[in-house]
Every structure is written in structure tokens, then in C-alpha cells.
Amino acid sequence: MSGRQGKPALGLYIHIPFCKAKCAYCDFYSLAHSEEKMDAYMAALLRHLEEVAPRAAGMQVDTVYFGGGTPSYLGAARLCRILQTVLRRYDVARDAEITLEANPDSAGDWKELRKLRRAGFNRLSLGVQSTDDALLRRIGRVHTYEQVQQAVMAARKAKFTNLSLDLIYGLPGQTMENWQRTLADAVALGPEHLSCYGLKLEEGTPLWQQRQTLTLPDDDAQADMYLYAVDFLAQHGYEQYEISNFCRSGRASRHNSRYWTLAEYLGFGPGAHSDFGGERFALARDLDAYLAGHTVYSECSAPSARERETERVMLALRTTRGVAADTLPEAARRILRNCEAHGLAHLSGGFYALTPRGFLVSNAILVDLLETMEL
């Protein structure tokens, strides 16, 4: 992937590991009640950004993503200072996509959001999850639907023109009617982008520990919720471009898309992953070590060309564009032709892509494909 000036393109991911409260389903590296470490963390991030900048010389940054945790909880002043360092030390494209994840309860002040937009943030991703307050409480969310509405109004008043909402289906006690209402409420807010994720019980989370007592929609119910979302969002002008992601025309997440195309990115902060210079590496999920300036890696590898090729196919089939048929071995094409015969895949413009029903069983399809590519 190349930047606007012919330079190799690069994405930056900046992890903010602070939360007001830990959600019951969350497996990301985040810490609640650690506000006293925020200033020290900002200083550590700035040092890290400065140290790594020379390695990115000659590359152009076209996406910057502040994820978490709850980045908005860090406050506009700190966030602006971090972004200013990025803009000063890296070659950031003028039209770069710069995203901030935010929780509705910490994104309701339009003047603070205006500071962020003026500093260079141009995309806001709100963690809505549901518009049912009882469901939100059940999964440990600290915001309400009213705060979602207020945050969207504040974002628009601050002149954010690229807004994404995250939703989750398959929640404890969630019915199809409840999910339909959440989707209708979300679309009524007029976002440019929507992400719809099926709940996964991650080991070690509170919901995992409660799994024996939870009333969860079964696999068939989750599948029905997913297929309803695909149809409903299409009817309202949202194009599906990846298993869980939908957008208005031209508003796909450029940063997330680089993950699915194996484009290079650098991650900053504990728990952040990178794919850079032919290597994959991740920083340890250890805030104190990071604050002390210790670079501790939890993993580091150099994928082989064969591994990269397998990943290319697997990731491309997460997208609705799919994978070029002429780049696949005959055994893989045979599997996809069989999927096509059963309505799970289609061939268009020389690309094989999974259908929404195919996405529901994508793991099984990808396992079969992987076996053929390892022969």
C-alpha cells in the first residue's frame, strides 16, 4: 500500500488502557480506577512515539486510531497533545483518517469534541452496544441511551462528519425485538458507519464466569439477528464491506481495512500489536512496565511468505470484496464453488466472496481452505 506521495503507507494504533468501569464482556487490556496514572501514561506514550519515529522515516501515515479502553476518558487536553506529537514527528497525510474511540458518557461536551476536531481528529467511534438501558446495565456499561443521543448531538455540533456506532447482538436476555429496536434507534441517529458484533464470551471475563446462569440467545437466534441486521442496514443505505462492518458510500474504516489487507501498522501502548518491517510484535499487557520505559514484548515473529499468503486469503474472505479467484489453488476454488452451489459464496468480477449466510459459517469454510493451502 502506498501513500499519496508514492511513499509506503503506514497506520498508527495508539492504545489508551483507561476505563471508568470494566465491561462484563471485555477482554481488551484496560484498567478501571487508574486515573492517577494518566499523566504518567501520556508522558510514556510521547516518549515511545518520539523513539519510534525514525523507523517510520520515508513512510506516510494515512490512518491513526486511538483505541482502548476508553480513549475519550483520557480527556481532550491529553489526547490533543498526543496527536500533536504524532503530527509533528510523523509524515501524516493531509487527508489521513484519525479516529477516536469514545464512550457516550465521556463524549457529551461538544466544546471538548470541538477541541479534538480542531486538533485533527476527524472520525469518532462511539461504543453504544445497545439502546436498552437495562441491557446496558446487565453488561456493565456505564452510559444510557439518552447519553448516546446527547453524544451524537454533541459530535454533530462539533462538526464531526464521520461518525461510527458499535453495537452488540446476542447479549444476555436480548430478544429479536430488542435487537430490531436497537438497530432502528442507531440508524435514526444517522451515523456514517456501523459495526455489529456478535457477543463472544471470552475466558476470564465476568460474563464468562457467569455463563452457567446466563440466558443467552442460541446460535440460531444469533444467526437470525445477524441476517436481520444485514438486510435492515442494506435497506437504509448501509453497505456491508466486512463481516461485522457497514457504511455509507465511501465511509469504510480505512484503519481497520488495513488489518484485512496486511498493510503495515505500528502500535503504541501496553497490549498494542504491530505489523511492521516484515515482523509481527505485541507489547506486554503491563502498564507499570510501560510507564517505567521498559519495552517488554509478549510476542514477536516473522511470518513466512507462505504464512502471509494464507493470511491474505483468510482475511480477504472476511470482506465482501473477497479474494481473486485466479490467485487460489484449484483445490481452494473447488471448495468455494461448492460453497457457491449452497448459497454460501458467490463469484463476481473474478473475486470469490462469502454471502451473509457464508459469513455465519466462515470459520468452517476457512478451516477447509486452510487445509488445501497447506498441502
C-alpha positions as CSV (number, residue, x, y, z in Angstrom):
1,M,0.0,0.0,0.0
2,S,1.3,3.4,-0.9
3,G,0.6,6.9,0.5
4,R,-0.5,9.9,-1.5
5,Q,3.1,10.9,-2.5
6,G,4.2,7.4,-3.5
7,K,5.7,6.6,-0.1
8,P,4.9,3.4,1.6
9,A,1.7,3.9,3.7
10,L,1.7,3.3,7.5
11,G,-1.1,3.2,10.1
12,L,-0.6,4.0,13.8
13,Y,-2.6,2.5,16.6
14,I,-2.4,4.2,20.0
15,H,-3.8,2.2,22.9
16,I,-5.4,4.1,25.8
17,P,-5.9,1.5,28.6
18,F,-8.1,3.5,30.9
19,C,-11.8,3.0,31.6
20,K,-14.4,4.4,34.0
21,A,-15.5,0.8,34.6
22,K,-14.6,-2.6,33.1
23,C,-17.4,-4.0,30.9
24,A,-18.5,-7.5,31.8
25,Y,-17.7,-8.9,28.3
26,C,-14.4,-7.0,27.7
27,D,-11.1,-8.9,27.1
28,F,-9.1,-5.9,25.9
29,Y,-6.3,-4.6,28.1
30,S,-7.9,-1.9,30.1
31,L,-7.9,-0.7,33.7
32,A,-10.6,0.9,35.8
33,H,-9.9,3.4,38.6
34,S,-6.4,4.2,37.5
35,E,-6.9,7.9,36.7
36,E,-3.9,8.9,38.8
37,K,-1.6,7.3,36.2
38,M,-3.0,9.2,33.2
39,D,-0.4,11.9,33.1
40,A,2.5,9.5,33.5
41,Y,1.0,7.4,30.7
42,M,0.7,10.3,28.4
43,A,4.4,11.1,29.1
44,A,5.4,7.4,28.4
45,L,3.4,7.5,25.1
46,L,5.1,10.7,24.0
47,R,8.5,9.1,24.7
48,H,7.5,6.0,22.8
49,L,6.2,7.9,19.8
50,E,9.4,10.0,19.7
51,E,11.7,6.9,19.9
52,V,9.9,5.0,17.1
53,A,9.5,8.0,14.7
54,P,12.9,7.5,13.0
55,R,11.9,3.9,12.0
56,A,8.9,5.4,10.1
57,A,11.0,7.9,8.1
58,G,10.2,7.6,4.5
59,M,6.7,6.4,5.1
60,Q,3.4,8.3,5.1
61,V,0.9,7.8,7.9
62,D,-2.6,7.6,6.4
63,T,-4.5,6.3,9.4
64,V,-4.2,7.0,13.1
65,Y,-6.5,5.1,15.5
66,F,-6.9,5.8,19.2
67,G,-8.4,2.7,20.8
68,G,-8.9,1.3,24.2
69,G,-10.0,1.1,26.9
70,T,-11.9,4.4,26.6
71,P,-9.7,6.9,24.9
72,S,-12.1,9.7,25.4
73,Y,-11.8,9.2,29.2
74,L,-8.2,10.5,28.9
75,G,-9.5,14.0,28.3
76,A,-9.3,16.3,25.3
77,A,-6.1,18.1,26.5
78,R,-4.0,14.9,26.8
79,L,-5.4,13.5,23.6
80,C,-4.6,16.7,21.7
81,R,-1.1,16.7,23.0
82,I,-0.5,13.1,21.9
83,L,-1.9,13.8,18.4
84,Q,0.2,16.9,18.1
85,T,3.3,14.8,18.7
86,V,2.2,12.4,16.0
87,L,1.6,15.2,13.6
88,R,5.0,16.8,14.4
89,R,7.1,13.7,14.4
90,Y,5.5,11.6,11.6
91,D,4.7,12.4,7.9
92,V,0.9,12.3,8.3
93,A,-1.1,12.7,5.1
94,R,-3.3,15.7,4.8
95,D,-6.4,13.5,4.3
96,A,-5.4,10.9,6.9
97,E,-8.2,9.2,8.8
98,I,-7.8,10.0,12.5
99,T,-10.2,8.1,14.7
100,L,-11.0,8.4,18.4
101,E,-13.0,5.7,20.2
102,A,-15.3,7.2,22.8
103,N,-17.9,6.1,25.3
104,P,-21.1,8.2,25.2
105,D,-20.8,9.2,28.9
106,S,-17.5,10.9,28.2
107,A,-18.4,12.4,24.8
108,G,-21.3,14.7,25.6
109,D,-19.5,18.0,25.8
110,W,-19.5,19.5,22.3
111,K,-16.8,22.1,23.1
112,E,-14.4,19.3,24.2
113,L,-15.2,17.4,21.0
114,R,-14.6,20.6,19.0
115,K,-11.1,20.9,20.6
116,L,-10.4,17.3,19.4
117,R,-11.7,18.0,15.9
118,R,-9.6,21.2,15.6
119,A,-6.6,19.3,16.8
120,G,-7.0,16.9,13.8
121,F,-9.4,14.1,14.9
122,N,-11.9,13.6,12.1
123,R,-13.6,10.3,12.9
124,L,-15.5,9.4,16.1
125,S,-16.4,5.8,17.1
126,L,-19.0,5.6,19.8
127,G,-19.4,2.4,21.9
128,V,-23.2,2.2,22.0
129,Q,-23.7,-1.6,22.1
130,S,-27.4,-1.3,22.9
131,T,-30.1,1.3,23.2
132,D,-31.8,-0.7,26.0
133,D,-30.7,0.7,29.4
134,A,-31.5,-2.5,31.3
135,L,-29.3,-4.5,28.9
136,L,-26.5,-1.9,29.2
137,R,-26.6,-2.3,33.0
138,R,-26.5,-6.0,32.6
139,I,-23.2,-6.0,30.7
140,G,-21.6,-3.4,32.9
141,R,-21.9,-0.3,30.6
142,V,-21.9,3.0,32.4
143,H,-23.9,5.0,29.9
144,T,-27.5,5.3,29.0
145,Y,-29.4,5.6,25.6
146,E,-30.1,9.2,26.5
147,Q,-26.3,9.8,26.8
148,V,-25.9,8.2,23.4
149,Q,-28.3,10.7,21.8
150,Q,-26.5,13.5,23.6
151,A,-23.1,12.4,22.4
152,V,-24.3,12.2,18.8
153,M,-25.8,15.7,19.0
154,A,-22.5,16.9,20.6
155,A,-20.4,15.3,17.8
156,R,-22.5,16.9,15.1
157,K,-22.4,20.3,16.8
158,A,-18.6,19.9,17.0
159,K,-18.8,19.3,13.2
160,F,-17.7,15.7,13.2
161,T,-18.9,14.4,9.8
162,N,-17.6,10.8,10.1
163,L,-19.4,9.0,13.0
164,S,-19.4,5.3,13.7
165,L,-21.5,3.4,16.2
166,D,-20.6,0.0,17.7
167,L,-23.5,-2.5,18.5
168,I,-23.5,-6.0,20.0
169,Y,-26.1,-8.7,19.4
170,G,-26.6,-11.9,21.3
171,L,-26.5,-10.2,24.7
172,P,-27.9,-11.9,27.9
173,G,-31.7,-11.8,27.8
174,Q,-31.7,-10.0,24.4
175,T,-34.7,-10.7,22.1
176,M,-35.0,-10.2,18.4
177,E,-37.5,-7.4,19.1
178,N,-34.9,-5.7,21.3
179,W,-32.2,-6.0,18.7
180,Q,-34.5,-4.6,16.0
181,R,-35.2,-1.6,18.2
182,T,-31.5,-1.0,18.8
183,L,-30.8,-1.1,15.1
184,A,-33.7,1.2,14.3
185,D,-32.6,3.6,17.1
186,A,-29.0,3.5,15.8
187,V,-30.0,4.2,12.2
188,A,-32.2,7.1,13.3
189,L,-29.1,8.8,14.7
190,G,-27.7,9.0,11.2
191,P,-24.1,7.6,11.6
192,E,-21.9,7.1,8.6
193,H,-20.7,3.7,9.8
194,L,-22.0,0.9,12.0
195,S,-20.2,-2.1,13.5
196,C,-22.4,-5.0,14.6
197,Y,-20.6,-7.7,16.6
198,G,-21.9,-11.0,18.0
199,L,-21.2,-11.4,21.7
200,K,-18.4,-13.8,22.4
201,L,-17.8,-15.0,26.0
202,E,-14.1,-14.5,26.5
203,E,-12.5,-16.6,29.2
204,G,-11.7,-14.7,32.4
205,T,-14.3,-12.0,31.9
206,P,-17.3,-11.6,34.3
207,L,-19.7,-12.9,31.7
208,W,-17.6,-16.0,31.2
209,Q,-17.7,-16.6,34.9
210,Q,-21.5,-16.2,34.9
211,R,-22.0,-18.3,31.8
212,Q,-23.9,-21.1,33.6
213,T,-26.5,-18.8,34.9
214,L,-26.9,-16.5,31.8
215,T,-29.9,-16.7,29.4
216,L,-28.2,-16.2,26.0
217,P,-29.7,-16.3,22.6
218,D,-28.7,-19.6,21.0
219,D,-26.7,-19.9,17.8
220,D,-29.8,-19.9,15.6
221,A,-31.2,-16.8,17.3
222,Q,-27.8,-15.0,16.9
223,A,-27.7,-16.0,13.2
224,D,-31.2,-14.6,12.8
225,M,-30.1,-11.3,14.5
226,Y,-27.1,-11.1,12.2
227,L,-29.1,-11.7,9.0
228,Y,-31.7,-9.2,10.1
229,A,-29.0,-6.6,10.6
230,V,-27.6,-7.2,7.1
231,D,-31.0,-6.8,5.4
232,F,-32.2,-3.9,7.6
233,L,-29.0,-1.9,7.2
234,A,-28.9,-2.5,3.4
235,Q,-32.5,-1.2,3.2
236,H,-31.3,2.0,5.0
237,G,-28.3,2.7,2.7
238,Y,-25.5,0.9,4.7
239,E,-23.3,-1.2,2.5
240,Q,-21.7,-4.3,4.1
241,Y,-18.0,-4.4,3.4
242,E,-16.8,-6.8,6.0
243,I,-18.3,-9.5,8.2
244,S,-19.3,-7.1,11.0
245,N,-19.0,-3.6,9.3
246,F,-21.4,-1.5,7.4
247,C,-21.1,2.0,6.0
248,R,-22.5,4.8,3.8
249,S,-20.8,5.0,0.5
250,G,-17.1,5.8,0.9
251,R,-17.1,5.7,4.7
252,A,-15.5,2.3,5.3
253,S,-13.0,2.4,8.2
254,R,-9.7,2.9,6.4
255,H,-7.7,1.9,9.5
256,N,-9.5,-1.4,10.2
257,S,-9.3,-2.2,6.5
258,R,-5.5,-2.2,6.6
259,Y,-5.7,-5.1,9.0
260,W,-7.6,-7.1,6.4
261,T,-5.2,-6.3,3.6
262,L,-2.0,-7.0,5.6
263,A,-0.9,-3.3,5.3
264,E,1.7,-2.1,7.8
265,Y,0.9,-0.5,11.1
266,L,2.7,0.3,14.4
267,G,1.1,0.0,17.8
268,F,1.9,2.1,20.9
269,G,1.0,1.3,24.5
270,P,0.7,-1.9,26.5
271,G,-1.1,-4.7,24.7
272,A,-0.8,-2.9,21.3
273,H,0.1,-5.0,18.2
274,S,2.3,-4.1,15.2
275,D,2.9,-5.5,11.8
276,F,6.0,-3.7,10.5
277,G,9.1,-4.4,8.6
278,G,8.1,-8.0,8.0
279,E,7.6,-8.7,11.7
280,R,4.7,-9.1,14.0
281,F,5.1,-8.0,17.6
282,A,3.0,-7.1,20.6
283,L,3.8,-5.1,23.7
284,A,3.1,-6.9,27.0
285,R,-0.1,-6.0,28.8
286,D,1.8,-4.4,31.6
287,L,1.1,-0.7,32.3
288,D,3.7,-0.3,35.1
289,A,6.5,-1.7,32.8
290,Y,5.4,0.7,30.1
291,L,5.4,3.7,32.5
292,A,8.9,2.7,33.6
293,G,10.1,2.9,29.9
294,H,10.7,-0.9,29.6
295,T,9.9,-2.3,26.2
296,V,8.6,-5.8,27.0
297,Y,7.2,-7.9,24.2
298,S,4.6,-10.6,24.7
299,E,5.1,-11.9,21.2
300,C,7.4,-11.4,18.2
301,S,7.5,-13.3,14.9
302,A,8.5,-13.0,11.3
303,P,5.7,-14.8,9.3
304,S,7.0,-16.7,6.2
305,A,5.8,-15.9,2.7
306,R,3.6,-19.0,2.9
307,E,2.0,-17.9,6.2
308,R,1.4,-14.4,4.7
309,E,-0.3,-15.9,1.7
310,T,-2.6,-18.0,3.8
311,E,-3.4,-14.9,5.9
312,R,-4.1,-12.9,2.8
313,V,-6.7,-15.4,1.7
314,M,-8.3,-15.8,5.1
315,L,-8.5,-12.0,5.7
316,A,-9.8,-11.2,2.2
317,L,-12.7,-13.6,2.8
318,R,-13.7,-11.6,5.8
319,T,-14.6,-8.8,3.3
320,T,-17.4,-8.6,0.8
321,R,-14.9,-7.9,-2.0
322,G,-13.4,-11.3,-1.4
323,V,-10.3,-12.9,-2.9
324,A,-9.2,-13.0,-6.6
325,A,-10.1,-16.5,-7.9
326,D,-7.0,-16.6,-10.1
327,T,-4.7,-16.4,-7.0
328,L,-6.2,-19.5,-5.5
329,P,-5.1,-23.1,-6.0
330,E,-7.6,-25.3,-7.8
331,A,-8.5,-27.2,-4.6
332,A,-9.5,-23.9,-2.9
333,R,-11.5,-22.9,-5.9
334,R,-13.3,-26.2,-5.8
335,I,-14.3,-25.6,-2.1
336,L,-15.6,-22.2,-3.0
337,R,-17.6,-23.5,-6.0
338,N,-19.2,-26.0,-3.6
339,C,-20.0,-23.1,-1.2
340,E,-21.5,-21.2,-4.2
341,A,-23.7,-24.1,-5.0
342,H,-25.1,-23.9,-1.4
343,G,-25.6,-20.1,-1.4
344,L,-22.6,-19.6,0.9
345,A,-20.3,-17.8,-1.6
346,H,-20.5,-16.1,-5.0
347,L,-18.2,-15.2,-7.8
348,S,-18.3,-11.7,-9.1
349,G,-15.8,-9.8,-11.3
350,G,-13.3,-12.6,-10.8
351,F,-13.5,-12.5,-7.0
352,Y,-14.9,-15.1,-4.7
353,A,-16.7,-13.7,-1.7
354,L,-18.8,-15.2,1.1
355,T,-22.5,-14.3,1.3
356,P,-24.0,-13.2,4.6
357,R,-25.0,-16.9,5.3
358,G,-21.5,-17.9,4.3
359,F,-20.1,-15.4,6.9
360,L,-22.1,-17.2,9.6
361,V,-20.1,-20.4,8.9
362,S,-16.9,-18.7,7.8
363,N,-14.8,-20.4,10.4
364,A,-15.6,-23.9,9.0
365,I,-15.1,-22.7,5.4
366,L,-11.7,-21.2,6.2
367,V,-10.6,-24.3,8.0
368,D,-11.3,-26.3,4.8
369,L,-9.5,-23.8,2.7
370,L,-6.5,-23.7,5.1
371,E,-6.1,-27.4,4.8
372,T,-5.9,-27.2,1.0
373,M,-3.4,-24.3,1.1
374,E,-1.1,-26.3,3.5
375,L,-0.8,-29.3,1.2
